Amino acid sequence: KLDVRPAYSISLPMFGKSARAKFQVNAPSLTESGGLTTTLFQANGAPAQYRILDPRTFFVTTTFDF
């Protein structure tokens, strides 16, 4: 599992003052592509239970500090 969170900060003039803006892209589970994985096996080795893996997702957030 690979989590990636690159960010970029910049100072912007707003309302006569300087405000700091931060832009961030969050990519939890960057290497996941979704699907099924076996979580439980029967005594003979056959799969008995599966779990659904979440697909790759991205979140973009922006924060401002005045």
PQR file with spaces between the fields and no chain letter, atoms N, CA, C, O and H, PARSE charges and radii, in Angstrom:
ATOM       1  N    LYS     1       0.854   -1.182    0.000 -0.4000 1.5000
ATOM       2  CA   LYS     1       0.000    0.000    0.000 -0.0000 2.0000
ATOM       3  C    LYS     1       0.889    1.231    0.000  0.5500 1.7000
ATOM       4  O    LYS     1       1.774    1.367    0.845 -0.5500 1.4000
ATOM       5  N    LEU     2       0.656    2.106   -0.931 -0.4000 1.5000
ATOM       6  CA   LEU     2       1.465    3.318   -1.074 -0.0000 2.0000
ATOM       7  C    LEU     2       0.551    4.537   -0.990  0.5500 1.7000
ATOM       8  O    LEU     2      -0.346    4.700   -1.817 -0.5500 1.4000
ATOM       9  H    LEU     2      -0.062    1.995   -1.617  0.4000 1.0000
ATOM      10  N    ASP     3       0.777    5.395    0.007 -0.4000 1.5000
ATOM      11  CA   ASP     3       0.022    6.640    0.157 -0.0000 2.0000
ATOM      12  C    ASP     3       0.893    7.796   -0.317  0.5500 1.7000
ATOM      13  O    ASP     3       2.056    7.902    0.072 -0.5500 1.4000
ATOM      14  H    ASP     3       1.506    5.263    0.678  0.4000 1.0000
ATOM      15  N    VAL     4       0.326    8.668   -1.163 -0.4000 1.5000
ATOM      16  CA   VAL     4       1.058    9.811   -1.698 -0.0000 2.0000
ATOM      17  C    VAL     4       0.261   11.075   -1.386  0.5500 1.7000
ATOM      18  O    VAL     4      -0.954   11.114   -1.582 -0.5500 1.4000
ATOM      19  H    VAL     4      -0.619    8.581   -1.479  0.4000 1.0000
ATOM      20  N    ARG     5       0.952   12.115   -0.897 -0.4000 1.5000
ATOM      21  CA   ARG     5       0.303   13.377   -0.540 -0.0000 2.0000
ATOM      22  C    ARG     5       1.175   14.580   -0.929  0.5500 1.7000
ATOM      23  O    ARG     5       1.671   15.280   -0.046 -0.5500 1.4000
ATOM      24  H    ARG     5       1.939   12.084   -0.738  0.4000 1.0000
ATOM      25  N    PRO     6       1.372   14.835   -2.225 -0.5600 1.5000
ATOM      26  CA   PRO     6       2.159   16.008   -2.605  0.2800 2.0000
ATOM      27  C    PRO     6       1.383   17.292   -2.325  0.5500 1.7000
ATOM      28  O    PRO     6       0.158   17.329   -2.443 -0.5500 1.4000
ATOM      29  N    ALA     7       2.112   18.343   -1.953 -0.4000 1.5000
ATOM      30  CA   ALA     7       1.471   19.622   -1.619 -0.0000 2.0000
ATOM      31  C    ALA     7       2.295   20.774   -2.167  0.5500 1.7000
ATOM      32  O    ALA     7       3.501   20.647   -2.379 -0.5500 1.4000
ATOM      33  H    ALA     7       3.107   18.313   -1.857  0.4000 1.0000
ATOM      34  N    TYR     8       1.624   21.907   -2.393 -0.4000 1.5000
ATOM      35  CA   TYR     8       2.268   23.117   -2.875 -0.0000 2.0000
ATOM      36  C    TYR     8       1.684   24.291   -2.106  0.5500 1.7000
ATOM      37  O    TYR     8       0.463   24.423   -2.016 -0.5500 1.4000
ATOM      38  H    TYR     8       0.645   22.009   -2.221  0.4000 1.0000
ATOM      39  N    SER     9       2.532   25.140   -1.552 -0.4000 1.5000
ATOM      40  CA   SER     9       2.081   26.324   -0.805 -0.0000 2.0000
ATOM      41  C    SER     9       2.518   27.579   -1.527  0.5500 1.7000
ATOM      42  O    SER     9       3.593   27.630   -2.123 -0.5500 1.4000
ATOM      43  H    SER     9       3.524   25.033   -1.624  0.4000 1.0000
ATOM      44  N    ILE    10       1.663   28.597   -1.464 -0.4000 1.5000
ATOM      45  CA   ILE    10       1.946   29.876   -2.112 -0.0000 2.0000
ATOM      46  C    ILE    10       1.358   30.995   -1.272  0.5500 1.7000
ATOM      47  O    ILE    10       0.360   30.802   -0.579 -0.5500 1.4000
ATOM      48  H    ILE    10       0.789   28.555   -0.979  0.4000 1.0000
ATOM      49  N    SER    11       1.973   32.155   -1.335 -0.4000 1.5000
ATOM      50  CA   SER    11       1.465   33.331   -0.625 -0.0000 2.0000
ATOM      51  C    SER    11       0.710   34.201   -1.623  0.5500 1.7000
ATOM      52  O    SER    11       1.245   34.574   -2.667 -0.5500 1.4000
ATOM      53  H    SER    11       2.785   32.311   -1.898  0.4000 1.0000
ATOM      54  N    LEU    12      -0.553   34.523   -1.286 -0.4000 1.5000
ATOM      55  CA   LEU    12      -1.415   35.299   -2.178 -0.0000 2.0000
ATOM      56  C    LEU    12      -1.867   36.592   -1.517  0.5500 1.7000
ATOM      57  O    LEU    12      -2.190   36.591   -0.329 -0.5500 1.4000
ATOM      58  H    LEU    12      -0.988   34.219   -0.438  0.4000 1.0000
ATOM      59  N    PRO    13      -1.898   37.698   -2.261 -0.5600 1.5000
ATOM      60  CA   PRO    13      -2.463   38.934   -1.705  0.2800 2.0000
ATOM      61  C    PRO    13      -3.994   38.865   -1.748  0.5500 1.7000
ATOM      62  O    PRO    13      -4.587   38.722   -2.817 -0.5500 1.4000
ATOM      63  N    MET    14      -4.628   38.971   -0.562 -0.4000 1.5000
ATOM      64  CA   MET    14      -6.087   38.940   -0.487 -0.0000 2.0000
ATOM      65  C    MET    14      -6.565   39.988    0.510  0.5500 1.7000
ATOM      66  O    MET    14      -6.093   40.037    1.646 -0.5500 1.4000
ATOM      67  H    MET    14      -4.146   39.087    0.306  0.4000 1.0000
ATOM      68  N    PHE    15      -7.488   40.812    0.086 -0.4000 1.5000
ATOM      69  CA   PHE    15      -8.108   41.817    0.952 -0.0000 2.0000
ATOM      70  C    PHE    15      -7.063   42.713    1.609  0.5500 1.7000
ATOM      71  O    PHE    15      -7.207   43.077    2.776 -0.5500 1.4000
ATOM      72  H    PHE    15      -7.872   40.772   -0.837  0.4000 1.0000
ATOM      73  N    GLY    16      -6.031   43.066    0.885 -0.4000 1.5000
ATOM      74  CA   GLY    16      -4.999   43.953    1.406 -0.0000 2.0000
ATOM      75  C    GLY    16      -4.005   43.283    2.333  0.5500 1.7000
ATOM      76  O    GLY    16      -3.121   43.955    2.864 -0.5500 1.4000
ATOM      77  H    GLY    16      -5.914   42.771   -0.063  0.4000 1.0000
ATOM      78  N    LYS    17      -4.119   41.980    2.544 -0.4000 1.5000
ATOM      79  CA   LYS    17      -3.201   41.230    3.392 -0.0000 2.0000
ATOM      80  C    LYS    17      -2.614   40.081    2.580  0.5500 1.7000
ATOM      81  O    LYS    17      -3.025   39.818    1.450 -0.5500 1.4000
ATOM      82  H    LYS    17      -4.838   41.435    2.113  0.4000 1.0000
ATOM      83  N    SER    18      -1.661   39.419    3.174 -0.4000 1.5000
ATOM      84  CA   SER    18      -1.064   38.254    2.533 -0.0000 2.0000
ATOM      85  C    SER    18      -1.669   36.988    3.152  0.5500 1.7000
ATOM      86  O    SER    18      -1.663   36.817    4.371 -0.5500 1.4000
ATOM      87  H    SER    18      -1.327   39.632    4.092  0.4000 1.0000
ATOM      88  N    ALA    19      -2.179   36.126    2.311 -0.4000 1.5000
ATOM      89  CA   ALA    19      -2.772   34.870    2.765 -0.0000 2.0000
ATOM      90  C    ALA    19      -1.961   33.720    2.186  0.5500 1.7000
ATOM      91  O    ALA    19      -1.471   33.797    1.060 -0.5500 1.4000
ATOM      92  H    ALA    19      -2.184   36.265    1.321  0.4000 1.0000
ATOM      93  N    ARG    20      -1.828   32.664    2.960 -0.4000 1.5000
ATOM      94  CA   ARG    20      -1.109   31.484    2.505 -0.0000 2.0000
ATOM      95  C    ARG    20      -2.120   30.454    2.019  0.5500 1.7000
ATOM      96  O    ARG    20      -3.063   30.108    2.730 -0.5500 1.4000
ATOM      97  H    ARG    20      -2.227   32.602    3.875  0.4000 1.0000
ATOM      98  N    ALA    21      -1.913   29.976    0.810 -0.4000 1.5000
ATOM      99  CA   ALA    21      -2.780   28.944    0.245 -0.0000 2.0000
ATOM     100  C    ALA    21      -1.973   27.661    0.093  0.5500 1.7000
ATOM     101  O    ALA    21      -0.815   27.687   -0.324 -0.5500 1.4000
ATOM     102  H    ALA    21      -1.147   30.258    0.232  0.4000 1.0000
ATOM     103  N    LYS    22      -2.595   26.550    0.432 -0.4000 1.5000
ATOM     104  CA   LYS    22      -1.939   25.245    0.311 -0.0000 2.0000
ATOM     105  C    LYS    22      -2.834   24.344   -0.534  0.5500 1.7000
ATOM     106  O    LYS    22      -4.007   24.144   -0.220 -0.5500 1.4000
ATOM     107  H    LYS    22      -3.536   26.528    0.771  0.4000 1.0000
ATOM     108  N    PHE    23      -2.268   23.811   -1.598 -0.4000 1.5000
ATOM     109  CA   PHE    23      -2.964   22.899   -2.486 -0.0000 2.0000
ATOM     110  C    PHE    23      -2.351   21.517   -2.304  0.5500 1.7000
ATOM     111  O    PHE    23      -1.131   21.363   -2.366 -0.5500 1.4000
ATOM     112  H    PHE    23      -1.315   23.974   -1.853  0.4000 1.0000
ATOM     113  N    GLN    24      -3.196   20.506   -2.078 -0.4000 1.5000
ATOM     114  CA   GLN    24      -2.680   19.167   -1.797 -0.0000 2.0000
ATOM     115  C    GLN    24      -3.510   18.123   -2.543  0.5500 1.7000
ATOM     116  O    GLN    24      -4.737   18.203   -2.605 -0.5500 1.4000
ATOM     117  H    GLN    24      -4.187   20.631   -2.028  0.4000 1.0000
ATOM     118  N    VAL    25      -2.806   17.146   -3.104 -0.4000 1.5000
ATOM     119  CA   VAL    25      -3.448   16.003   -3.749 -0.0000 2.0000
ATOM     120  C    VAL    25      -3.168   14.785   -2.876  0.5500 1.7000
ATOM     121  O    VAL    25      -2.011   14.426   -2.656 -0.5500 1.4000
ATOM     122  H    VAL    25      -1.809   17.081   -3.053  0.4000 1.0000
ATOM     123  N    ASN    26      -4.224   14.155   -2.383 -0.4000 1.5000
ATOM     124  CA   ASN    26      -4.092   12.951   -1.561 -0.0000 2.0000
ATOM     125  C    ASN    26      -4.453   11.743   -2.409  0.5500 1.7000
ATOM     126  O    ASN    26      -5.511   11.702   -3.037 -0.5500 1.4000
ATOM     127  H    ASN    26      -5.163   14.446   -2.562  0.4000 1.0000
ATOM     128  N    ALA    27      -3.566   10.766   -2.418 -0.4000 1.5000
ATOM     129  CA   ALA    27      -3.819    9.529   -3.159 -0.0000 2.0000
ATOM     130  C    ALA    27      -3.570    8.344   -2.234  0.5500 1.7000
ATOM     131  O    ALA    27      -2.507    7.727   -2.289 -0.5500 1.4000
ATOM     132  H    ALA    27      -2.707   10.799   -1.907  0.4000 1.0000
ATOM     133  N    PRO    28      -4.547    8.021   -1.381 -0.5600 1.5000
ATOM     134  CA   PRO    28      -4.372    6.838   -0.538  0.2800 2.0000
ATOM     135  C    PRO    28      -4.466    5.580   -1.393  0.5500 1.7000
ATOM     136  O    PRO    28      -5.275    5.505   -2.317 -0.5500 1.4000
ATOM     137  N    SER    29      -3.646    4.614   -1.081 -0.4000 1.5000
ATOM     138  CA   SER    29      -3.635    3.338   -1.809 -0.0000 2.0000
ATOM     139  C    SER    29      -3.388    3.550   -3.306  0.5500 1.7000
ATOM     140  O    SER    29      -4.147    3.072   -4.149 -0.5500 1.4000
ATOM     141  H    SER    29      -2.988    4.675   -0.330  0.4000 1.0000
ATOM     142  N    LEU    30      -2.325    4.265   -3.613 -0.4000 1.5000
ATOM     143  CA   LEU    30      -2.019    4.588   -5.004 -0.0000 2.0000
ATOM     144  C    LEU    30      -1.804    3.344   -5.859  0.5500 1.7000
ATOM     145  O    LEU    30      -2.118    3.357   -7.049 -0.5500 1.4000
ATOM     146  H    LEU    30      -1.708    4.654   -2.928  0.4000 1.0000
ATOM     147  N    THR    31      -1.284    2.288   -5.287 -0.4000 1.5000
ATOM     148  CA   THR    31      -0.996    1.085   -6.064 -0.0000 2.0000
ATOM     149  C    THR    31      -2.168    0.120   -6.157  0.5500 1.7000
ATOM     150  O    THR    31      -2.076   -0.877   -6.872 -0.5500 1.4000
ATOM     151  H    THR    31      -1.029    2.277   -4.320  0.4000 1.0000
ATOM     152  N    GLU    32      -3.263    0.385   -5.459 -0.4000 1.5000
ATOM     153  CA   GLU    32      -4.434   -0.499   -5.501 -0.0000 2.0000
ATOM     154  C    GLU    32      -5.251   -0.238   -6.766  0.5500 1.7000
ATOM     155  O    GLU    32      -5.354    0.897   -7.229 -0.5500 1.4000
ATOM     156  H    GLU    32      -3.338    1.195   -4.879  0.4000 1.0000
ATOM     157  N    SER    33      -5.824   -1.297   -7.310 -0.4000 1.5000
ATOM     158  CA   SER    33      -6.679   -1.127   -8.480 -0.0000 2.0000
ATOM     159  C    SER    33      -8.078   -1.708   -8.244  0.5500 1.7000
ATOM     160  O    SER    33      -8.876   -1.818   -9.175 -0.5500 1.4000
ATOM     161  H    SER    33      -5.741   -2.220   -6.933  0.4000 1.0000
ATOM     162  N    GLY    34      -8.362   -2.073   -7.008 -0.4000 1.5000
ATOM     163  CA   GLY    34      -9.670   -2.632   -6.671 -0.0000 2.0000
ATOM     164  C    GLY    34      -9.720   -4.118   -6.958  0.5500 1.7000
ATOM     165  O    GLY    34      -8.736   -4.701   -7.415 -0.5500 1.4000
ATOM     166  H    GLY    34      -7.714   -1.983   -6.252  0.4000 1.0000
ATOM     167  N    GLY    35     -10.854   -4.730   -6.692 -0.4000 1.5000
ATOM     168  CA   GLY    35     -11.025   -6.155   -6.955 -0.0000 2.0000
ATOM     169  C    GLY    35     -11.345   -6.933   -5.702  0.5500 1.7000
ATOM     170  O    GLY    35     -11.827   -6.371   -4.718 -0.5500 1.4000
ATOM     171  H    GLY    35     -11.652   -4.257   -6.321  0.4000 1.0000
ATOM     172  N    LEU    36     -11.075   -8.242   -5.736 -0.4000 1.5000
ATOM     173  CA   LEU    36     -11.355   -9.125   -4.610 -0.0000 2.0000
ATOM     174  C    LEU    36     -10.066   -9.734   -4.090  0.5500 1.7000
ATOM     175  O    LEU    36      -9.124   -9.954   -4.851 -0.5500 1.4000
ATOM     176  H    LEU    36     -10.684   -8.698   -6.535  0.4000 1.0000
ATOM     177  N    THR    37     -10.025  -10.007   -2.794 -0.4000 1.5000
ATOM     178  CA   THR    37      -8.920  -10.729   -2.191 -0.0000 2.0000
ATOM     179  C    THR    37      -9.498  -11.775   -1.240  0.5500 1.7000
ATOM     180  O    THR    37     -10.518  -11.543   -0.591 -0.5500 1.4000
ATOM     181  H    THR    37     -10.791   -9.829   -2.176  0.4000 1.0000
ATOM     182  N    THR    38      -8.852  -12.895   -1.169 -0.4000 1.5000
ATOM     183  CA   THR    38      -9.318  -13.979   -0.298 -0.0000 2.0000
ATOM     184  C    THR    38      -8.904  -13.699    1.137  0.5500 1.7000
ATOM     185  O    THR    38      -7.747  -13.372    1.403 -0.5500 1.4000
ATOM     186  H    THR    38      -8.023  -13.083   -1.697  0.4000 1.0000
ATOM     187  N    THR    39      -9.858  -13.830    2.072 -0.4000 1.5000
ATOM     188  CA   THR    39      -9.565  -13.572    3.482 -0.0000 2.0000
ATOM     189  C    THR    39      -9.692  -14.811    4.358  0.5500 1.7000
ATOM     190  O    THR    39      -9.194  -14.824    5.483 -0.5500 1.4000
ATOM     191  H    THR    39     -10.798  -14.096    1.857  0.4000 1.0000
ATOM     192  N    LEU    40     -10.356  -15.860    3.854 -0.4000 1.5000
ATOM     193  CA   LEU    40     -10.566  -17.065    4.645 -0.0000 2.0000
ATOM     194  C    LEU    40     -10.541  -18.277    3.722  0.5500 1.7000
ATOM     195  O    LEU    40     -11.105  -18.252    2.627 -0.5500 1.4000
ATOM     196  H    LEU    40     -10.760  -15.849    2.940  0.4000 1.0000
ATOM     197  N    PHE    41      -9.883  -19.331    4.178 -0.4000 1.5000
ATOM     198  CA   PHE    41      -9.775  -20.552    3.379 -0.0000 2.0000
ATOM     199  C    PHE    41     -10.420  -21.725    4.122  0.5500 1.7000
ATOM     200  O    PHE    41     -10.444  -21.755    5.353 -0.5500 1.4000
ATOM     201  H    PHE    41      -9.425  -19.351    5.067  0.4000 1.0000
ATOM     202  N    GLN    42     -10.935  -22.675    3.367 -0.4000 1.5000
ATOM     203  CA   GLN    42     -11.466  -23.902    3.944 -0.0000 2.0000
ATOM     204  C    GLN    42     -10.309  -24.837    4.268  0.5500 1.7000
ATOM     205  O    GLN    42      -9.173  -24.566    3.878 -0.5500 1.4000
ATOM     206  H    GLN    42     -10.916  -22.650    2.368  0.4000 1.0000
ATOM     207  N    ALA    43     -10.575  -25.925    4.970 -0.4000 1.5000
ATOM     208  CA   ALA    43      -9.537  -26.872    5.379 -0.0000 2.0000
ATOM     209  C    ALA    43      -8.808  -27.486    4.187  0.5500 1.7000
ATOM     210  O    ALA    43      -7.631  -27.832    4.292 -0.5500 1.4000
ATOM     211  H    ALA    43     -11.498  -26.145    5.287  0.4000 1.0000
ATOM     212  N    ASN    44      -9.494  -27.623    3.061 -0.4000 1.5000
ATOM     213  CA   ASN    44      -8.862  -28.216    1.881 -0.0000 2.0000
ATOM     214  C    ASN    44      -8.102  -27.186    1.035  0.5500 1.7000
ATOM     215  O    ASN    44      -7.553  -27.535   -0.010 -0.5500 1.4000
ATOM     216  H    ASN    44     -10.450  -27.342    2.976  0.4000 1.0000
ATOM     217  N    GLY    45      -8.067  -25.939    1.468 -0.4000 1.5000
ATOM     218  CA   GLY    45      -7.331  -24.884    0.764 -0.0000 2.0000
ATOM     219  C    GLY    45      -8.165  -24.070   -0.195  0.5500 1.7000
ATOM     220  O    GLY    45      -7.658  -23.117   -0.787 -0.5500 1.4000
ATOM     221  H    GLY    45      -8.514  -25.655    2.317  0.4000 1.0000
ATOM     222  N    ALA    46      -9.416  -24.409   -0.368 -0.4000 1.5000
ATOM     223  CA   ALA    46     -10.295  -23.656   -1.264 -0.0000 2.0000
ATOM     224  C    ALA    46     -10.719  -22.353   -0.591  0.5500 1.7000
ATOM     225  O    ALA    46     -10.902  -22.321    0.626 -0.5500 1.4000
ATOM     226  H    ALA    46      -9.828  -25.183    0.112  0.4000 1.0000
ATOM     227  N    PRO    47     -10.879  -21.276   -1.367 -0.5600 1.5000
ATOM     228  CA   PRO    47     -11.324  -19.999   -0.784  0.2800 2.0000
ATOM     229  C    PRO    47     -12.727  -20.125   -0.189  0.5500 1.7000
ATOM     230  O    PRO    47     -13.603  -20.768   -0.767 -0.5500 1.4000
ATOM     231  N    ALA    48     -12.926  -19.502    0.970 -0.4000 1.5000
ATOM     232  CA   ALA    48     -14.230  -19.553    1.639 -0.0000 2.0000
ATOM     233  C    ALA    48     -14.842  -18.164    1.804  0.5500 1.7000
ATOM     234  O    ALA    48     -16.060  -18.034    1.929 -0.5500 1.4000
ATOM     235  H    ALA    48     -12.215  -18.979    1.440  0.4000 1.0000
ATOM     236  N    GLN    49     -14.007  -17.127    1.804 -0.4000 1.5000
ATOM     237  CA   GLN    49     -14.523  -15.772    2.026 -0.0000 2.0000
ATOM     238  C    GLN    49     -13.640  -14.782    1.278  0.5500 1.7000
ATOM     239  O    GLN    49     -12.423  -14.949    1.198 -0.5500 1.4000
ATOM     240  H    GLN    49     -13.018  -17.232    1.703  0.4000 1.0000
ATOM     241  N    TYR    50     -14.283  -13.736    0.727 -0.4000 1.5000
ATOM     242  CA   TYR    50     -13.558  -12.707   -0.022 -0.0000 2.0000
ATOM     243  C    TYR    50     -13.808  -11.336    0.584  0.5500 1.7000
ATOM     244  O    TYR    50     -14.773  -11.132    1.320 -0.5500 1.4000
ATOM     245  H    TYR    50     -15.272  -13.601    0.792  0.4000 1.0000
ATOM     246  N    ARG    51     -12.939  -10.417    0.270 -0.4000 1.5000
ATOM     247  CA   ARG    51     -13.090   -9.016    0.701 -0.0000 2.0000
ATOM     248  C    ARG    51     -12.948   -8.137   -0.529  0.5500 1.7000
ATOM     249  O    ARG    51     -12.088   -8.390   -1.372 -0.5500 1.4000
ATOM     250  H    ARG    51     -12.155  -10.583   -0.328  0.4000 1.0000
ATOM     251  N    ILE    52     -13.778   -7.111   -0.645 -0.4000 1.5000
ATOM     252  CA   ILE    52     -13.701   -6.173   -1.759 -0.0000 2.0000
ATOM     253  C    ILE    52     -12.648   -5.119   -1.429  0.5500 1.7000
ATOM     254  O    ILE    52     -12.716   -4.473   -0.383 -0.5500 1.4000
ATOM     255  H    ILE    52     -14.477   -6.905    0.040  0.4000 1.0000
ATOM     256  N    LEU    53     -11.673   -4.946   -2.325 -0.4000 1.5000
ATOM     257  CA   LEU    53     -10.653   -3.911   -2.151 -0.0000 2.0000
ATOM     258  C    LEU    53     -11.146   -2.620   -2.778  0.5500 1.7000
ATOM     259  O    LEU    53     -11.683   -2.630   -3.886 -0.5500 1.4000
ATOM     260  H    LEU    53     -11.618   -5.471   -3.175  0.4000 1.0000
ATOM     261  N    ASP    54     -10.968   -1.519   -2.085 -0.4000 1.5000
ATOM     262  CA   ASP    54     -11.361   -0.225   -2.625 -0.0000 2.0000
ATOM     263  C    ASP    54     -10.472    0.139   -3.811  0.5500 1.7000
ATOM     264  O    ASP    54      -9.276   -0.149   -3.795 -0.5500 1.4000
ATOM     265  H    ASP    54     -10.531   -1.510   -1.185  0.4000 1.0000
ATOM     266  N    PRO    55     -11.041    0.768   -4.835 -0.5600 1.5000
ATOM     267  CA   PRO    55     -10.225    1.182   -5.969  0.2800 2.0000
ATOM     268  C    PRO    55      -9.365    2.396   -5.624  0.5500 1.7000
ATOM     269  O    PRO    55      -9.538    3.011   -4.572 -0.5500 1.4000
ATOM     270  N    ARG    56      -8.463    2.726   -6.496 -0.4000 1.5000
ATOM     271  CA   ARG    56      -7.594    3.891   -6.337 -0.0000 2.0000
ATOM     272  C    ARG    56      -8.454    5.162   -6.313  0.5500 1.7000
ATOM     273  O    ARG    56      -9.320    5.342   -7.169 -0.5500 1.4000
ATOM     274  H    ARG    56      -8.322    2.226   -7.351  0.4000 1.0000
ATOM     275  N    THR    57      -8.219    6.026   -5.347 -0.4000 1.5000
ATOM     276  CA   THR    57      -8.970    7.277   -5.237 -0.0000 2.0000
ATOM     277  C    THR    57      -8.018    8.454   -5.102  0.5500 1.7000
ATOM     278  O    THR    57      -6.881    8.300   -4.656 -0.5500 1.4000
ATOM     279  H    THR    57      -7.515    5.880   -4.652  0.4000 1.0000
ATOM     280  N    PHE    58      -8.495    9.631   -5.491 -0.4000 1.5000
ATOM     281  CA   PHE    58      -7.736   10.873   -5.383 -0.0000 2.0000
ATOM     282  C    PHE    58      -8.609   11.929   -4.721  0.5500 1.7000
ATOM     283  O    PHE    58      -9.806   12.011   -4.996 -0.5500 1.4000
ATOM     284  H    PHE    58      -9.419    9.756   -5.853  0.4000 1.0000
ATOM     285  N    PHE    59      -8.013   12.736   -3.848 -0.4000 1.5000
ATOM     286  CA   PHE    59      -8.695   13.849   -3.209 -0.0000 2.0000
ATOM     287  C    PHE    59      -7.849   15.097   -3.404  0.5500 1.7000
ATOM     288  O    PHE    59      -6.634   15.059   -3.213 -0.5500 1.4000
ATOM     289  H    PHE    59      -7.041   12.669   -3.624  0.4000 1.0000
ATOM     290  N    VAL    60      -8.473   16.186   -3.778 -0.4000 1.5000
ATOM     291  CA   VAL    60      -7.776   17.465   -3.908 -0.0000 2.0000
ATOM     292  C    VAL    60      -8.317   18.387   -2.836  0.5500 1.7000
ATOM     293  O    VAL    60      -9.527   18.601   -2.756 -0.5500 1.4000
ATOM     294  H    VAL    60      -9.460   16.216   -3.934  0.4000 1.0000
ATOM     295  N    THR    61      -7.430   18.942   -2.001 -0.4000 1.5000
ATOM     296  CA   THR    61      -7.860   19.862   -0.953 -0.0000 2.0000
ATOM     297  C    THR    61      -7.104   21.174   -1.084  0.5500 1.7000
ATOM     298  O    THR    61      -5.955   21.208   -1.524 -0.5500 1.4000
ATOM     299  H    THR    61      -6.448   18.768   -2.066  0.4000 1.0000
ATOM     300  N    THR    62      -7.766   22.242   -0.696 -0.4000 1.5000
ATOM     301  CA   THR    62      -7.171   23.569   -0.679 -0.0000 2.0000
ATOM     302  C    THR    62      -7.472   24.197    0.678  0.5500 1.7000
ATOM     303  O    THR    62      -8.617   24.192    1.131 -0.5500 1.4000
ATOM     304  H    THR    62      -8.700   22.214   -0.338  0.4000 1.0000
ATOM     305  N    THR    63      -6.445   24.736    1.320 -0.4000 1.5000
ATOM     306  CA   THR    63      -6.644   25.428    2.596 -0.0000 2.0000
ATOM     307  C    THR    63      -6.033   26.819    2.513  0.5500 1.7000
ATOM     308  O    THR    63      -5.030   27.030    1.832 -0.5500 1.4000
ATOM     309  H    THR    63      -5.515   24.740    0.952  0.4000 1.0000
ATOM     310  N    PHE    64      -6.651   27.765    3.214 -0.4000 1.5000
ATOM     311  CA   PHE    64      -6.167   29.148    3.257 -0.0000 2.0000
ATOM     312  C    PHE    64      -5.906   29.538    4.699  0.5500 1.7000
ATOM     313  O    PHE    64      -6.720   29.244    5.575 -0.5500 1.4000
ATOM     314  H    PHE    64      -7.467   27.594    3.767  0.4000 1.0000
ATOM     315  N    ASP    65      -4.795   30.188    4.958 -0.4000 1.5000
ATOM     316  CA   ASP    65      -4.459   30.754    6.278 -0.0000 2.0000
ATOM     317  C    ASP    65      -4.381   32.260    6.121  0.5500 1.7000
ATOM     318  O    ASP    65      -3.552   32.767    5.366 -0.5500 1.4000
ATOM     319  H    ASP    65      -4.134   30.426    4.246  0.4000 1.0000
ATOM     320  N    PHE    66      -5.247   32.982    6.834 -0.4000 1.5000
ATOM     321  CA   PHE    66      -5.245   34.456    6.774 -0.0000 2.0000
ATOM     322  C    PHE    66      -4.485   35.052    7.922  0.5500 1.7000
ATOM     323  O    PHE    66      -4.384   36.274    8.027 -0.5500 1.4000
ATOM     324  H    PHE    66      -5.921   32.570    7.447  0.4000 1.0000
